[in-house]
Amino acid sequence: MGDEWATVIESRADLAKDPGRRGRRQLKTPYAHRLLGSPIRSVDGKAMTELFLVCAVATVLAIRLFLVGTGYSQFGGGELHIAHLLWGGALLAVAVLLSLSLITRASRWVAAFLGGVGFGLFIDEIGKFVTSDYDYFFQPTFALIYVALVLIWLATRAVLTRKRFTHAEAVANALDLLKEAASRDLNEDERARALALLDQTSPDDPLVEQVRVLLREVAAAPAPRRRAAIRLSRRLRDWYWRRTTKRWFTVLVTGIFVVLTLASLSHVAQLGRGIADAINAPDRTFSALNAAVNGGDNIAFSGWATLASGSIVAVLYAVGIYKLIRTSRLDAYRWFDWGLLVSIFVVQVFEFADQELGAVGTLIFNLVVLAMLRAMMAEERRRERTAEIGPSTLPARGVRVEIALPQP
């Protein structure tokens, strides 16, 4: 085996000397790459990031609900107050040390969990650090937390899902899975996952074949039995997906968007009447106009922002209704989807600024409706493909199939 690996190393050196060969870069790399190395995305990066964010959100909600339920109690007594930001910093430090000290995949999952809880404990006290009087109950706190979490989600999604894995990323992740064999933690599912990654790589690299041979020959434990929670979640997902093919499901979601459109237009019209009354009043002032938009709060900016973004959402929903009546359902669903995304990423920020914890219900509702809409869009695309190429070449209705398309 030592001679074989020496051959591999020599072959890779020859490939590096020839920049024109497929799958290899030139030896000269930018300074940032020489300093930090070529960035390699993790095959588990998306799932770990989602775990981090879910733990952060759950921690913030748990803290706020606990404080409300206990009358805003605190650790310590007298002049001593142990802020939960300190516990958050401690957990973040533990998560970083786990990532630096251990190389097992399980340790990274633990680090993602502890890091998410720690970040939630930390960011919950952001109000103390953006106000001169250290006001924990600063009203826009929830909006700031929401913006921070959304930006993290968008940034990691842009990095982790921008394209398929490169040759180097696929090989590196396969090796990452292979190293679990050293601690006898490699199982059949992980072996199959690593081999599938190698199938995406260039055949010109001799390292690929060597890793493939090792994966096939190394001992692997049987695939673990999935936990009851995972089995239940998959059954619920499959049940939900079958419901999306029913006509009543389409009628229900369409009805929801009709109601949302009417509600958005009604809210905008109500604010418009208030603005018109303030403008036509004999003693019209900017304060009166501001009060008409912000409901009596003469210093809030969120009312104006909600009016602007809410108007955009109402227009998008209205165009969706028009498309639903006059053109195609898929076009209508796209407009509904854009309206929901504006509502989630823009309007919801100002909802949190106004209602704080009370805006969580609206966010959950929007996310549920978005999931339903995306399922309907997938079913509509399937119907269009059926009409184009015939039903015999497609799977049965209600069955989810993931197809990896080749990259141009």
C-alpha positions in Angstrom: 0.0 0.0 0.0 2.9 2.4 0.7 4.2 2.0 -2.9 0.7 2.6 -4.2 0.4 5.8 -2.3 3.8 6.9 -3.4 2.7 6.4 -7.0 -0.4 8.5 -6.3 1.6 11.3 -4.8 4.0 11.3 -7.8 1.1 11.3 -10.2 -0.5 14.3 -8.5 2.8 16.1 -8.6 2.9 15.5 -12.4 -0.6 16.8 -12.7 0.3 19.9 -10.8 3.2 20.6 -13.2 0.8 20.5 -16.2 -1.8 23.2 -15.8 -3.6 22.2 -18.9 -4.7 18.8 -17.6 -8.2 18.4 -16.6 -9.2 18.9 -12.9 -5.9 20.6 -11.9 -5.0 24.3 -11.2 -1.8 26.1 -11.9 0.8 26.0 -9.1 0.7 29.8 -8.8 -2.2 30.7 -6.5 -3.4 34.0 -5.1 -1.9 35.2 -1.8 -5.2 34.6 0.0 -5.2 31.0 -1.1 -1.5 30.5 0.0 -2.4 32.0 3.4 -5.8 30.3 4.1 -5.8 27.4 1.6 -8.4 26.7 -1.0 -11.9 26.8 0.7 -13.6 23.4 0.8 -17.3 23.2 1.5 -18.5 20.5 3.8 -21.2 18.1 2.6 -22.8 18.6 6.1 -22.4 22.4 6.1 -26.0 23.2 5.2 -27.5 20.9 7.7 -25.1 22.0 10.5 -25.9 25.7 9.7 -29.6 25.0 10.0 -29.0 23.3 13.3 -27.0 26.3 14.5 -29.8 28.7 13.5 -32.6 26.6 14.9 -30.8 26.3 18.2 -30.2 30.1 18.3 -33.9 30.9 17.6 -35.2 28.3 20.1 -32.8 29.7 22.7 -34.0 33.3 22.3 -37.6 32.2 22.4 -37.0 30.0 25.5 -35.3 32.9 27.3 -38.0 35.4 26.6 -40.8 33.0 27.6 -38.9 32.0 30.7 -38.4 35.6 31.7 -42.1 36.4 31.1 -43.2 33.3 33.1 -40.9 34.0 36.1 -41.5 37.7 36.3 -38.0 38.6 34.8 -35.9 36.9 37.5 -32.2 37.1 37.4 -29.2 35.1 38.6 -27.3 36.7 41.4 -28.4 39.0 44.2 -28.0 42.6 45.3 -25.6 44.4 42.9 -24.5 41.1 41.3 -26.1 40.2 38.0 -24.8 37.3 35.9 -26.0 38.1 32.4 -26.8 35.2 30.2 -24.6 36.7 27.6 -21.7 35.3 29.6 -23.1 31.8 29.4 -23.5 32.3 25.7 -19.8 33.4 25.4 -18.8 30.3 27.3 -20.7 27.9 25.1 -19.4 29.7 22.0 -15.9 29.2 23.3 -16.6 25.5 24.0 -17.9 25.1 20.4 -14.8 26.7 18.9 -12.5 24.5 21.1 -14.3 21.4 20.0 -13.9 22.3 16.4 -10.2 23.0 16.9 -9.4 20.0 19.1 -11.4 17.1 17.6 -11.6 16.0 14.0 -14.6 13.6 14.2 -17.8 14.5 12.4 -19.8 13.9 15.6 -17.8 16.7 17.4 -18.8 19.2 14.6 -22.5 18.4 15.2 -22.0 19.0 18.9 -20.2 22.2 18.2 -23.0 23.4 15.9 -25.6 22.7 18.6 -23.6 24.4 21.4 -22.7 27.3 19.1 -26.3 27.9 18.2 -27.4 27.9 21.9 -24.5 30.1 22.8 -25.2 32.5 20.0 -28.9 32.7 21.1 -27.8 33.5 24.6 -25.4 36.2 23.3 -27.6 37.9 20.8 -30.7 38.0 23.1 -28.9 40.8 25.0 -28.2 42.9 22.0 -30.4 45.7 23.3 -27.9 46.4 26.1 -25.2 47.1 23.6 -27.0 49.4 21.2 -28.6 51.7 23.7 -26.8 54.3 26.0 -28.8 53.1 29.1 -28.2 49.4 28.5 -31.9 48.7 27.9 -32.5 45.0 27.6 -36.1 45.7 26.7 -35.2 48.0 23.8 -38.2 47.6 21.5 -36.4 46.9 18.2 -34.3 44.1 19.8 -36.4 41.4 18.1 -36.0 43.1 14.7 -32.2 43.3 15.2 -32.1 39.6 16.2 -34.2 38.6 13.2 -32.1 40.6 10.8 -28.9 39.1 12.1 -30.2 35.5 11.8 -31.6 36.2 8.3 -28.2 37.6 7.2 -26.4 34.5 8.5 -28.9 32.2 6.7 -28.6 34.1 3.4 -24.8 34.2 3.6 -24.3 30.6 4.4 -26.9 29.6 1.8 -25.1 31.6 -0.9 -21.8 29.9 -0.1 -23.0 26.3 0.6 -25.6 25.9 -2.2 -24.4 28.2 -5.0 -23.3 25.2 -7.2 -22.5 21.5 -7.1 -19.3 20.4 -5.3 -16.1 20.8 -7.2 -13.7 17.9 -7.9 -11.6 18.9 -4.9 -14.6 19.3 -2.6 -16.0 15.9 -3.5 -12.7 14.2 -2.9 -12.1 16.0 0.4 -15.5 15.2 1.7 -15.1 11.5 0.7 -11.8 11.4 2.6 -13.6 13.1 5.6 -16.1 10.3 5.6 -13.4 7.7 5.2 -11.5 8.8 8.3 -14.4 7.7 10.4 -13.1 4.2 9.8 -10.2 4.9 12.0 -12.5 5.1 15.0 -14.7 2.3 13.8 -17.6 4.9 13.2 -17.9 4.4 9.5 -21.3 2.8 8.6 -22.8 1.6 5.3 -24.8 4.8 4.8 -21.7 6.9 5.1 -19.7 4.6 2.8 -22.5 4.9 0.1 -22.5 8.6 0.6 -18.7 8.9 0.1 -18.8 6.6 -3.0 -21.6 8.8 -4.5 -19.4 11.9 -4.0 -16.5 10.2 -5.8 -18.8 9.5 -8.7 -19.0 13.2 -9.3 -15.2 13.6 -9.7 -12.9 13.6 -12.6 -11.5 10.1 -13.5 -8.1 11.6 -14.4 -7.2 11.9 -10.7 -5.5 8.7 -9.5 -6.3 9.6 -5.9 -10.0 9.1 -6.6 -9.6 5.4 -7.5 -7.4 4.8 -4.4 -10.0 6.4 -2.1 -12.7 4.3 -3.8 -10.7 1.1 -3.3 -10.2 1.9 0.4 -13.9 2.7 0.9 -14.9 -0.6 -0.7 -12.4 -2.7 1.3 -12.6 -1.0 4.8 -14.9 -2.6 7.3 -18.1 -0.7 7.9 -20.8 -1.0 10.6 -24.4 -1.7 9.5 -26.4 1.3 8.8 -27.9 2.5 12.1 -31.6 2.3 12.7 -33.1 5.7 12.3 -34.5 7.3 15.5 -38.2 7.4 16.1 -38.3 11.2 15.6 -36.6 10.9 12.2 -39.0 8.1 11.1 -42.0 10.1 12.2 -40.8 13.3 10.5 -40.3 11.4 7.2 -43.8 9.8 7.5 -45.3 13.2 8.1 -43.3 14.6 5.1 -44.5 11.8 2.8 -48.1 12.3 4.1 -47.9 16.0 3.4 -46.4 15.5 0.0 -49.3 13.2 -1.0 -51.8 15.9 0.1 -50.2 18.4 -2.2 -51.5 16.4 -5.2 -55.1 16.8 -4.1 -57.4 19.4 -5.7 -58.7 20.6 -2.3 -55.1 21.5 -1.3 -54.7 23.8 -4.3 -58.0 25.4 -3.6 -57.0 25.9 0.1 -53.7 27.6 -0.7 -55.3 29.7 -3.4 -58.0 30.8 -1.0 -55.3 31.7 1.5 -53.6 34.0 -1.0 -56.9 35.6 -2.0 -57.5 36.4 1.7 -54.0 37.7 2.1 -54.3 39.9 -1.0 -57.6 41.4 0.2 -56.1 41.9 3.7 -53.0 43.6 2.4 -55.0 45.9 0.1 -57.4 46.7 2.9 -54.5 47.6 5.2 -52.8 49.8 2.6 -56.2 51.5 1.8 -56.8 52.2 5.5 -53.4 53.8 5.9 -54.0 55.7 2.7 -57.3 57.2 4.0 -55.5 58.2 7.3 -52.8 59.9 5.3 -55.4 61.7 3.1 -57.3 62.9 6.2 -54.1 64.2 7.8 -53.2 66.0 4.6 -56.6 67.6 4.1 -56.9 68.6 7.8 -56.9 72.4 8.4 -54.0 72.1 10.9 -52.1 69.6 8.8 -48.6 69.0 10.1 -45.9 66.3 9.6 -46.6 65.1 13.2 -50.3 64.4 12.3 -49.2 62.7 9.1 -46.7 60.6 11.0 -49.3 59.7 13.6 -51.7 58.5 10.9 -49.1 56.1 9.6 -47.6 55.0 12.9 -50.8 54.7 14.9 -50.1 57.6 17.2 -46.4 57.0 17.7 -44.8 60.1 16.4 -41.2 58.8 16.4 -41.6 55.3 14.9 -40.1 54.6 11.5 -41.6 51.1 11.2 -45.0 52.4 10.2 -43.7 54.0 7.0 -41.5 51.0 6.2 -44.4 48.7 6.8 -46.6 50.8 4.5 -44.0 50.7 1.7 -43.1 47.0 1.9 -46.7 46.0 2.6 -47.8 47.9 -0.6 -45.2 45.9 -2.6 -46.5 42.7 -1.1 -50.1 43.7 -1.9 -49.2 44.4 -5.5 -47.3 41.1 -5.9 -50.3 39.2 -4.5 -52.7 41.1 -6.8 -50.6 40.3 -9.8 -50.6 36.7 -8.7 -54.4 36.7 -8.6 -54.6 38.2 -12.0 -52.1 35.6 -13.4 -54.2 32.8 -11.8 -57.3 34.0 -13.6 -55.8 35.0 -16.9 -52.6 33.0 -17.6 -51.1 29.9 -15.8 -51.1 28.7 -12.3 -47.3 28.4 -12.2 -46.9 32.0 -13.1 -49.3 33.0 -10.4 -47.5 30.8 -7.8 -44.2 32.6 -8.7 -45.8 36.0 -7.9 -47.2 34.6 -4.7 -43.8 33.3 -3.8 -42.1 36.6 -4.4 -44.7 38.3 -2.2 -44.1 35.9 0.6 -40.4 36.3 0.4 -40.7 40.1 0.6 -43.1 39.6 3.6 -40.7 37.3 5.3 -37.4 39.2 4.7 -38.7 42.8 4.8 -42.1 43.2 6.3 -41.4 40.8 9.1 -38.5 42.9 10.3 -40.8 45.8 11.1 -43.4 43.5 12.5 -40.8 42.4 15.1 -39.9 46.0 15.7 -43.6 46.8 16.5 -44.9 43.6 18.1 -41.7 42.0 19.4 -42.5 38.4 20.5 -46.0 38.7 19.2 -44.7 38.7 15.6 -43.5 35.1 15.9 -46.9 33.8 15.1 -47.0 35.8 11.8 -43.6 34.5 10.9 -44.6 30.8 11.5 -47.7 31.3 9.4 -45.8 32.8 6.5 -43.3 29.9 6.6 -46.0 27.3 6.6 -47.8 29.0 3.7 -44.4 29.2 1.9 -43.8 25.5 2.3 -47.3 24.7 1.0 -46.8 27.0 -2.0 -43.4 25.5 -2.9 -45.0 22.1 -2.8 -47.7 23.3 -5.2 -45.1 24.8 -7.5 -43.2 21.5 -7.6 -46.4 19.6 -8.5 -47.3 22.1 -11.2 -43.9 21.8 -12.8 -44.4 18.0 -12.7 -47.7 18.4 -14.5 -46.1 20.6 -17.2 -43.3 18.0 -17.7 -46.0 15.3 -17.9 -47.8 17.2 -20.6 -44.5 17.7 -22.5 -43.0 14.2 -22.4 -45.8 12.0 -21.4 -46.7 10.3 -18.1 -45.0 7.0 -18.8 -41.6 8.4 -18.2 -42.3 10.0 -14.9 -42.7 8.6 -11.4 -46.1 8.2 -9.7 -47.9 11.2 -8.4 -46.8 12.2 -4.9 -43.4 10.5 -5.1 -40.4 12.8 -4.6 -37.5 12.2 -6.9 -34.2 14.1 -6.9 -32.4 14.4 -10.2 -28.8 15.6 -10.4 -28.4 17.4 -13.6 -24.9 17.6 -15.2 -23.2 20.9 -15.0 -22.5 22.8 -18.2 
